[in-house]
Amino acid sequence: MLLIAAPPEAAAQNNFLLPNGTFVAELVIFLIFFGLLHVLVVKPIQKVMNERAELLRRQAQEAEAARERMRSAEARYQQALQEARAEAARIREEARVRGQQVIDEATRKAQAEADRAIAEGRARLDAERDALVDDLRASIGTLALDLAGKLVGEPVGSRSEWRNTVDPFLDRVAMVDGRLRRGETDAPTEPLTSGGVI
């Protein structure tokens, strides 16, 4: 077989190391496509990604600021709670002291009222005792003379005689704690009853 050599011009056109018009056209189309892809797709995506990153950064900053505000509010709350507890304890203590003062004052007033009532009662009893003793002084002598006269069967002694006997006896008798008792005297006293007759 006979080999036919290709003309040197055809060999130069088929050399893959040398770009031809198709390659250049494809390269230009690729660059245009790449440029359009960059402008229409990559830049909007980068813009959205940058906006998203900025939004996330702002949200992180706001979250950190909110956490800081929450920590500050919690600290203020704890401080206010401690102050409120201290104030409540102080108010309870003041109320306890005031209550004790009221109780003490009421006790003092009640004691003073009781002492006054006791003193008034004693004064009334003393006045009643004195009135009874005066009544007794006035009537016991007469009654004793009348009784003695009835026992003997005739009048006994005069009014001045029984006064000399009965008045010293009544002077020795004192009213103490609601009971009749003989007073302390140097002279010996006779019993109140003698042979069953008063």
Protein Blocks (a to p, Z undefined) as FASTA:
>chain_A
ZZddddfklmmmmpmkbccfklmmmmmmmmmmmmmmmmmmmmmmmmmmmmmmmmmmmmmm
mmmmmmmmmmmmmmmmmmmmmmmmmmmmmmmmmmmmmmmmmmmmmmmmmmmmmmmmmmmm
mmmmmmmmmmmmmmmmmmmmmmmmmmmmmmnopaedjfklmmmmmmmmmmmpcceehiac
ddddfbdcddfbeghiZZ
